[in-house]
Amino acid sequence: MEAVLDSIGDIELFLAIAEAGGISAAARALGSSPPAVSRRLAALEARLGVRLAERSARRFRLTDEGALYVDRCRAILGNVRDAESEVSARGASARGLLRVGAPMELGRRRIAPLLAEFAQCHPGLETHLVLSDAGLELGQDGLDVALRVHRPEDPAAIARKIASTRRLVCASPDYLARRGTPATPADLAHHDCLRLARRHRLHDHWRFRGEEGQITVKVGGQLASGSGDVLHGWALAGRGLSLEALWDVEDDLQSGRLVECLQDYWCDSIDLFAVFLPGQPIPPRIRLFVDFMAAARLR
């Protein structure tokens, strides 16, 4: 082990000499003396059995072997520093500014309290939560982490699945008392359905799976919005049936403010991914937050 550490010291010494362009300049940069640096360089050359630099009072020039050694040493020292940074980062606390993006309703109801809890555990951290149902992007929106439903298409990004939930059709007791409760997906044709509109596309085809297999129903109604939070509010106000993620309406179902419909038919499940850009190493504020979200067990 001592020999390995001595070799790393020799590597750092020779890189300093090569980058400074001579022994005297390297000695000043290292806070040493020219004779001491010269003796260490001579010892390194003796150990390697080659001359690494031609040097005189007026000239310093790397030999071919010296130039090769510089290239290899830079790569080795870079790997050592990366390893040290990565190991050090694993035990570090989250610091600096963490910008997190999330869908509007999920972000307001579930992510915001969790982000506040995470920040409380890391006093050196500042957090910004950006909420939008338009589809946030890491670079374009200046985010460190984007929490997104469904895996992103960007091949350069890292996507870690942190939660899954199912979707269901629900409505307020008032709406069901006025309009009746649908017994099959086909009954939705006679109801006001609250539809999501995203990027000029109206999500008006709801898919189900029952004993008879896959069923797709085109739904209609007076109201549509690009905000899931708005659709949720309309459902609570008795304005129609809504297709919701369980994590958005679980409290309402338990309190009776909303009632699940079509329980004999499975809609689908959706996944939530934490999306971030790769790094060497990944900054602790991002790594620790993603680990924290994965352990939070959203459903």
N, C-alpha and C positions, 0 to 999 in steps of 0.2 A: 504493500500500500504506500509506504514511504517513497518507493521508487516511482510510483505513478504520480504522486503529488510533485516530486522533483521534476518529472517530465512536463507536467502542466506548467510549472514555474518556468522551465526552459522555453516552452512554447510562447508563453507570455513575454518573456525577455526578448526572444528573437523577433517576434512580431513588432515589439516596440522599437527595436533597432531598425528593422526594415521600414517601418512607417515613418520613423524620424529621419531616415536617410543617413545614419551614421552613428558611431558609438558616443561621441560627445553630446549630440542632441538627445539621444536616447537616455543618457545618464542624467541630463537635466530634467527630462520628462519623468523619469523614475525616481528622482530625488537621490541619486547615487553618484558615484564618481566614475570618470572614464576608465581608470585602471580596473576597478571592480567589475564593470560591465565587460571590459575586454577579456578579463580572466574567465568570466563565466561563459562568454562566447567561445573562447579557445577550448574550454573544457567540454562544451557541447559538441564542437567539431571533432574533438578527440574521441568522444563517445560514439559519434556517428561514423567516424572514419572518413569523412569528406570535408572539403573546405566549402563553407556556405557563403562566404563573401570575400572579395578582393578588397583590401583596405590599405590605405597609406595615409600620410598626413594630409593629402589634398583630395583623395578620391575614395569613395566607397561604392562598390558595385556587387550586387548579388551574382553568384555563379548560377549555372543552370540548376544545380542541385539545391542551391539556396532558394531560387524562385519556386521550384517544385515544393520545397519544404514550407514556404510561406503559404502557398495555396492550400496544402493539406492541413496546416496548422490552423488557418482561419476557419476551415470547416469543423475541425475537431473542437476548437474553443467555442464556436457558435453552438455546437451540440451540447457541450458541457453547460454553457450558460442557460440554454433552453431547459435542460433537465433541472438545473437548480431553480429556475423560475417556476417551473411546473410544480415541483415538490413543495416549494415555499408557498405557492398560491393555494395549495390544498388545505393548508392550515390557517389561511388568512381570513380576516373578516371582510365583509363587503364595504367598500369605500367609494367615494366619488358620486357621480350622477348616474342613476339608472332610469332610463326611459322605457316604459312598457306600454304597448298598445293592446287593446282588447275590444271585442264586440260590445256595443253599447249596454245592453241589458245585463249580460253576464258580467261585464266589467263593473257595472254599478253595484250589482247585488252581491257578487261573490268575490271578484278579483280585488276590488277596492279594500274590503276589510282584510283580506289576506296580505295585500301589499303593505298596508299599515302595520300589520303584525310583524312582517318581515323587517320593515324599517326600524321598528322598535327594538329588534334584536341586534341591529347594527347601527349604533349611534353615529358613525362616521359616514353614513349613506344619505344621499338626497334622492328622492324619487319623484318622477313625473308620470302620471297615468293619463294616457291619451285614449279616448273612447270614440269609436266610429263603427258604423255598420257598412261603410263603403269598401272595406277591404284594405287594411293598412299595410304599407310596405316598409321594410327595414331601412333601406337607403333613402327612398323618397320622403319618408316621414321622419327620418332621423331617430329611429328606434334602436334600442339595444336588444329588446326581445319583443316579438309580436306573438300574441296568443291568438291562434286562428283555428277556426273550424275547418277540418279537412287538411290534408297534407299539401303544402305549397308546391308550385311547379318549378320554382327556382332551383336548379341543380347545385348552385354554389352554397345554398343555405343548409344549415343543420336543422332538422325537424325532429323533436323528441315528443312522443305522445305522452301526455300527462293526465288525460282523463277521457272517459267515454260516458255517454248517457243515451237514453232512448228518447224518441219523440212520440208525442201523443196528441190526440185531438181533445180539446176541452172547451168548456163554455161556462158561463155563470149560471147559477140556479134560476135566476130571473129569465134569462134567455130560453132555457130549456122548458120552463113553465109556459112560456108564450108560444114557442115554436115546436116543442116536442123534442124528444131525444132520438137521434139517428140510430137505427139498429144495424144497418149495413153501410158500407162505403157508398153504395148507390143512392142512399137516402140523402147524401150531401148535395145532390142536385136541387133539392128543395129547401136548402138553407142558405143563409148569408154566411159566407166564409171569408175570413180576414186573410188577405193575401200579401205576401212579401214581394216587394219590387226591388230588384238589385241590378244596377248598371243597365237600365233600360230593358230589363227582362222581368216579366211577371211570373212568379212561381205559382201557377194556377193548376198544376197537375200534382195531386197528392197520391202517393203510392202506399199500398197496403199489402200485407201477406196474410192469407187465411187458409182454411182447409182446402179451398179450391185453387190455391196458388196465388200468383202475383195479380194484383188488381191496381189499375191506374184510373183515377177519377179526375175529370176536369171540373174544377169548382169555380163558383162565381159569387159575386156579392158587390155591395156598394163601396166597400172600403178597402184600400190597399195602401201600404207605406213601405218605405225603405228602412224604417226603424223597427226592429223587433220589440223595442220598449213601447212604441206606440201601439203595435198590435196587441201586446199584453194588456195595456191600459184599456183598449177597446173591448177586449174579451171580459175584463173585470166589470166594465160598464154595461155589459149585456148587449153589445152591438153585433155579436156573431160568434161563430166557431173559429177557433184558432189552432194551428198546428204548432206546438211548442216543445222546446227541450225540457226534459224533466227538471234539470238544475235551475231553470228559470221560473218554474211554477210549483215546485215541490211544496213550498210553504202555503201557497194558495189552495192546493189540493188538501193539505192536512187541516187547514182552517175551514174548508167548505166554501171559500170564496169562488173557487172554480171546481168543476166536476169533470172527471175523465169520461170520455165517450168512446164507443167502439173498442171496448177492452178485449173483445175476442179477435181483434185484428191487430197485427204487429205493424207499426209504421216503418221505422228503421232506427238505426243508431247513428250517432254522430261522435266524432273524435275531436278532441281539442289538442292542438300541437303548440309547443313552445318553439318558435322559430328564431334562430340567431345565426350570425355569420361566424365562420371558423376563425380561430386565433391560435397562436402558439406562444403561451398557453391561452385558453379562454379566460378572460378577466374574471376574478373571483366574484364580482358583483353579479355577473351573468350566470356563472356556474352555480353559485349558491342559491340564487333566486329560482332557477329552473329546478334544482334539487328540492327546494322548499315547496314549490308548486306541485311537483310529482308526489310528494309525501302528504299533501293536503287532502288527497282522495276526493276530489270533486266527482260527482256522479250524475 
